[in-house]
Amino acid sequence: MNLVRRAVSTACVPVVAAWLSCGTVPPEFNADRAFADLERQVAFGPRIPGTPAHDSCANWLIETMRGLADTVEVQGFDGWLPQVDSAIPMRNIIARFHRAASRRVLLGAHWDTRPYADQDPDPANHRSRFDGANDGGSGVAVLIELARALAAAVPPVGVDLVFFDGEDVGEYGRTPGLWCQGSQHFADALDPPNGRYRDIYRWAVIVDMVGGKDLRLVKEGISARIAPDLTERVWEIAADLGIEVFVDALGEDIYDDHIPLLRKGIQAIDLIDMNYEYWHTIHDTPEQCAPASLAAVGRVVLQLVYSE
């Protein structure tokens, strides 16, 4: 993801929390199982587009989702990897639950890892590859465990889990379009009735870097301005559940996989901890992550879905 520093001018709009007493009790979120999925991704190696580790992880994700979802779609596209100045095949993986439902929501995460640790405090590591345990691995781990919950108890709304490729291959200060390539391709491929993208998805939530031991989630700036109702709803759920890692504060603007969806008019927010100390460094390893952090986010997202 790319940090975008801009002034935040739009205030969040409060919403009535009547939904808290409605909906279905969600299934449990298994934190240890989710953490094992994080470790499994790291075991493949850095999931950089165009590498064997990337291919192996994709095949594992597809196989895992086919065992859980109603349908699985692999959306291939030609991405661009500026680090090698070449086109690279990339894949979005879309797992659909409660396929017959006309009302649908989207939960997404990117599954690729950045090609090198360009934010490492040691310049000697700036061309080194890294595990991407939190940055990439944590969001995917949450989605996989959410998939198990959705398979165990039919949700009250249709749910599409989307594993986006090519999110983290951009170059700072260069062509903005090289960030979030998978979500951009996904958004451009949507074919809404009457041109209304909100008729496809009521809302979307992106989870990214949500596994750090010292997880602290503030309201991402663009989400809070453009999708204030959904942002407030998520934070009210967290407060109702007593999950303190969701902090009632406004953060900076982040260019992440929610942006292409917002540009289509879909209410989309980004759950992301940009205070993670090991972002884009060689120290982004499983040792810096915690099952409890994955569970905190997973429980809130499950409550959001099953309260529809």
C-alpha positions as CSV (number, residue, x, y, z in Angstrom):
1,M,0.0,0.0,0.0
2,N,1.0,3.6,-0.5
3,L,0.8,6.3,2.1
4,V,-1.0,9.4,0.8
5,R,-0.5,12.5,3.0
6,R,-3.4,14.9,2.5
7,A,-5.5,17.1,4.7
8,V,-8.7,15.4,5.9
9,S,-11.7,17.7,5.6
10,T,-14.8,15.5,5.6
11,A,-16.2,14.7,9.1
12,C,-17.6,11.2,9.8
13,V,-21.4,11.0,10.0
14,P,-22.7,9.2,13.0
15,V,-25.2,6.3,12.5
16,V,-27.8,4.7,14.6
17,A,-26.6,1.4,15.9
18,A,-29.9,-0.4,15.6
19,W,-28.2,-3.2,13.7
20,L,-26.5,-4.3,16.9
21,S,-29.6,-6.2,18.0
22,C,-30.3,-7.7,14.6
23,G,-28.9,-10.4,12.5
24,T,-27.5,-13.9,13.1
25,V,-25.0,-14.8,15.8
26,P,-21.7,-15.3,13.8
27,P,-19.6,-18.5,14.0
28,E,-16.4,-18.4,16.1
29,F,-13.1,-17.2,14.6
30,N,-10.3,-19.6,15.2
31,A,-7.2,-17.5,15.9
32,D,-4.7,-20.3,16.0
33,R,-5.9,-21.8,12.8
34,A,-5.7,-18.3,11.1
35,F,-2.1,-17.9,12.4
36,A,-1.2,-21.3,11.0
37,D,-2.4,-20.0,7.6
38,L,-0.2,-16.9,8.0
39,E,2.8,-19.2,8.7
40,R,1.9,-21.4,5.7
41,Q,2.1,-18.4,3.3
42,V,5.5,-17.4,4.7
43,A,6.7,-21.0,4.2
44,F,6.2,-20.6,0.4
45,G,8.7,-17.7,0.5
46,P,8.1,-14.1,-0.6
47,R,5.0,-14.1,-2.9
48,I,6.4,-11.8,-5.5
49,P,4.6,-11.9,-8.9
50,G,6.5,-14.0,-11.4
51,T,8.2,-16.3,-8.8
52,P,7.6,-20.0,-8.0
53,A,6.6,-19.0,-4.4
54,H,3.9,-16.8,-5.9
55,D,2.6,-19.6,-8.1
56,S,2.6,-22.1,-5.2
57,C,0.7,-19.8,-2.9
58,A,-1.9,-19.1,-5.6
59,N,-2.5,-22.8,-6.2
60,W,-2.8,-23.4,-2.4
61,L,-5.3,-20.5,-2.1
62,I,-7.4,-21.8,-5.0
63,E,-7.4,-25.4,-3.7
64,T,-8.3,-24.1,-0.2
65,M,-11.2,-21.9,-1.4
66,R,-12.6,-24.7,-3.6
67,G,-13.0,-26.8,-0.5
68,L,-15.0,-24.1,1.2
69,A,-16.8,-21.7,-1.2
70,D,-19.8,-22.2,-3.5
71,T,-17.8,-21.1,-6.5
72,V,-14.2,-20.0,-7.1
73,E,-13.1,-17.8,-10.0
74,V,-9.5,-17.2,-11.0
75,Q,-9.3,-13.8,-12.7
76,G,-6.1,-13.7,-14.7
77,F,-4.6,-10.5,-16.0
78,D,-1.3,-9.1,-17.3
79,G,0.2,-6.9,-14.6
80,W,3.3,-4.8,-14.8
81,L,6.3,-5.3,-12.5
82,P,8.4,-2.1,-12.6
83,Q,11.3,-3.8,-10.7
84,V,12.0,-5.9,-13.8
85,D,10.3,-3.5,-16.3
86,S,8.2,-6.3,-17.7
87,A,4.6,-7.6,-17.9
88,I,4.0,-10.4,-15.4
89,P,0.9,-12.7,-15.3
90,M,-1.1,-12.1,-12.1
91,R,-4.2,-13.6,-10.6
92,N,-7.1,-12.4,-8.5
93,I,-8.9,-15.2,-6.7
94,I,-12.6,-14.8,-6.0
95,A,-14.5,-17.1,-3.7
96,R,-18.3,-16.7,-3.5
97,F,-20.5,-17.7,-0.6
98,H,-24.3,-17.9,-0.5
99,R,-24.1,-17.6,-4.3
100,A,-27.9,-17.3,-4.8
101,A,-28.2,-14.2,-2.7
102,S,-28.9,-11.0,-4.6
103,R,-27.6,-8.7,-1.8
104,R,-23.8,-9.1,-1.7
105,V,-20.8,-7.7,0.1
106,L,-17.1,-7.9,-0.6
107,L,-14.2,-8.8,1.8
108,G,-10.7,-8.4,0.3
109,A,-7.0,-8.6,1.0
110,H,-3.9,-8.6,-1.2
111,W,-1.9,-11.9,-1.3
112,D,1.3,-10.7,-3.0
113,T,4.4,-9.4,-1.2
114,R,6.5,-6.4,-2.1
115,P,9.5,-7.3,-4.2
116,Y,12.0,-5.8,-1.8
117,A,12.4,-4.3,1.7
118,D,12.8,-0.6,0.6
119,Q,11.7,0.8,4.0
120,D,14.2,-1.2,6.0
121,P,16.3,1.0,8.4
122,D,19.5,-0.5,6.9
123,P,20.0,0.7,3.3
124,A,21.9,-2.5,2.7
125,N,18.6,-4.4,2.9
126,H,16.7,-2.2,0.4
127,R,17.0,-4.8,-2.4
128,S,16.4,-7.8,-0.1
129,R,13.2,-9.9,-0.2
130,F,11.2,-10.4,3.0
131,D,8.5,-12.7,4.4
132,G,5.6,-10.3,4.3
133,A,4.0,-12.0,7.3
134,N,1.9,-9.0,8.2
135,D,1.9,-7.2,4.9
136,G,0.0,-9.6,2.8
137,G,0.0,-12.7,5.0
138,S,-2.2,-11.4,7.8
139,G,-5.1,-10.2,5.6
140,V,-5.1,-13.4,3.7
141,A,-5.0,-15.4,6.9
142,V,-8.1,-13.5,8.1
143,L,-9.9,-14.1,4.9
144,I,-9.2,-17.9,4.9
145,E,-10.6,-18.2,8.4
146,L,-13.6,-16.1,7.5
147,A,-14.1,-18.5,4.6
148,R,-14.3,-21.4,7.1
149,A,-16.9,-19.5,9.1
150,L,-19.0,-18.7,6.1
151,A,-18.9,-22.3,5.0
152,A,-20.0,-23.5,8.4
153,A,-23.0,-21.1,8.7
154,V,-24.8,-19.6,5.7
155,P,-24.5,-15.8,6.0
156,P,-27.6,-13.6,5.7
157,V,-26.1,-11.9,2.7
158,G,-24.0,-13.1,-0.2
159,V,-20.2,-12.7,0.4
160,D,-17.4,-12.5,-2.1
161,L,-13.9,-13.0,-0.7
162,V,-11.4,-11.5,-3.1
163,F,-7.7,-12.2,-2.9
164,F,-6.1,-9.3,-4.9
165,D,-2.8,-9.7,-6.7
166,G,-0.3,-7.0,-7.6
167,E,-1.2,-4.6,-4.8
168,D,2.4,-3.9,-3.5
169,V,4.5,-3.7,-6.7
170,G,4.3,0.1,-7.2
171,E,7.2,2.5,-7.1
172,Y,7.1,5.6,-4.8
173,G,7.0,8.8,-6.7
174,R,6.3,7.1,-10.0
175,T,3.2,6.0,-12.0
176,P,0.4,5.7,-9.4
177,G,-1.4,3.1,-11.5
178,L,1.3,0.5,-10.7
179,W,-0.2,0.2,-7.1
180,C,-3.2,-2.0,-6.5
181,Q,-3.2,-3.5,-9.9
182,G,-5.4,-6.5,-9.0
183,S,-8.2,-4.5,-7.4
184,Q,-8.1,-2.0,-10.3
185,H,-8.5,-4.9,-12.8
186,F,-11.3,-6.4,-10.6
187,A,-13.1,-3.1,-10.4
188,D,-12.8,-2.4,-14.1
189,A,-14.1,-5.9,-15.0
190,L,-17.3,-5.4,-12.9
191,D,-20.5,-5.1,-15.1
192,P,-23.2,-3.5,-13.0
193,P,-26.9,-3.3,-14.0
194,N,-27.7,0.2,-15.2
195,G,-24.2,1.3,-14.4
196,R,-24.8,1.2,-10.6
197,Y,-21.9,-0.5,-9.0
198,R,-23.6,-0.3,-5.6
199,D,-26.1,-2.8,-7.0
200,I,-23.4,-5.4,-7.1
201,Y,-21.9,-4.8,-3.6
202,R,-23.6,-3.0,-0.7
203,W,-20.2,-2.4,0.8
204,A,-16.6,-3.7,0.9
205,V,-14.0,-4.1,3.6
206,I,-10.3,-4.5,2.9
207,V,-8.0,-6.0,5.6
208,D,-4.3,-5.3,5.3
209,M,-1.5,-5.5,7.9
210,V,-3.9,-6.6,10.7
211,G,-1.7,-9.2,12.4
212,G,1.0,-7.2,14.2
213,K,1.5,-7.9,17.9
214,D,0.8,-4.3,18.9
215,L,-2.1,-3.9,16.5
216,R,-3.7,-0.5,16.6
217,L,-6.4,0.4,14.1
218,V,-7.5,4.0,13.5
219,K,-9.9,5.1,10.9
220,E,-8.2,5.4,7.6
221,G,-8.6,8.9,6.2
222,I,-10.2,8.2,2.8
223,S,-12.5,5.5,4.2
224,A,-13.7,7.9,6.9
225,R,-14.5,10.7,4.4
226,I,-16.0,8.7,1.6
227,A,-17.6,5.8,3.4
228,P,-18.3,7.3,6.9
229,D,-21.4,5.3,7.7
230,L,-19.6,2.0,7.1
231,T,-16.5,3.2,9.0
232,E,-18.6,4.2,12.0
233,R,-20.5,0.9,11.9
234,V,-17.3,-1.1,12.1
235,W,-15.9,0.9,15.0
236,E,-19.3,0.6,16.9
237,I,-19.2,-3.2,16.4
238,A,-15.7,-3.3,17.8
239,A,-16.8,-1.2,20.8
240,D,-19.8,-3.4,21.4
241,L,-17.6,-6.5,21.4
242,G,-15.0,-4.8,23.7
243,I,-12.2,-5.1,21.1
244,E,-9.9,-2.3,22.1
245,V,-7.5,-2.4,19.1
246,F,-10.0,-0.4,17.1
247,V,-9.2,3.1,18.3
248,D,-11.7,6.0,17.8
249,A,-9.2,8.3,16.1
250,L,-8.7,9.5,12.5
251,G,-5.6,8.4,10.6
252,E,-3.9,9.3,7.4
253,D,-4.9,8.6,3.9
254,I,-3.8,5.3,2.5
255,Y,-3.8,4.3,-1.2
256,D,-4.9,0.6,-0.9
257,D,-7.2,-1.9,-2.6
258,H,-10.3,0.0,-1.4
259,I,-9.5,3.0,-3.7
260,P,-10.5,1.3,-7.1
261,L,-13.8,0.2,-5.5
262,L,-14.5,3.7,-4.1
263,R,-13.9,5.2,-7.5
264,K,-16.7,3.0,-8.8
265,G,-19.1,4.2,-6.2
266,I,-18.9,1.2,-3.9
267,Q,-18.8,2.0,-0.2
268,A,-15.4,0.5,0.7
269,I,-13.1,0.9,3.7
270,D,-9.6,-0.1,4.6
271,L,-8.7,-1.7,7.9
272,I,-4.9,-1.2,8.2
273,D,-2.3,-0.6,10.8
274,M,0.2,1.8,9.3
275,N,2.0,2.1,12.7
276,Y,3.4,-1.4,12.1
277,E,7.1,-0.9,12.9
278,Y,8.3,-3.6,10.4
279,W,6.4,-2.4,7.3
280,H,8.4,-3.2,4.1
281,T,11.4,-4.4,6.1
282,I,13.2,-7.7,6.4
283,H,11.8,-8.0,9.9
284,D,8.2,-8.5,8.8
285,T,8.1,-12.1,10.0
286,P,5.6,-14.3,11.9
287,E,7.4,-13.5,15.2
288,Q,6.1,-9.9,14.9
289,C,2.5,-11.1,14.5
290,A,0.0,-12.5,17.0
291,P,-3.1,-14.8,16.7
292,A,-5.0,-12.4,19.0
293,S,-4.7,-9.6,16.4
294,L,-6.1,-11.7,13.6
295,A,-9.0,-12.7,15.9
296,A,-9.8,-9.1,16.8
297,V,-10.3,-8.2,13.2
298,G,-11.9,-11.4,12.2
299,R,-14.5,-11.2,15.0
300,V,-15.5,-7.7,14.0
301,V,-15.8,-8.5,10.3
302,L,-17.9,-11.6,11.1
303,Q,-20.2,-9.6,13.3
304,L,-20.5,-7.0,10.5
305,V,-21.5,-9.7,7.9
306,Y,-23.9,-11.6,10.2
307,S,-25.6,-8.5,11.4
308,E,-26.8,-7.7,7.8
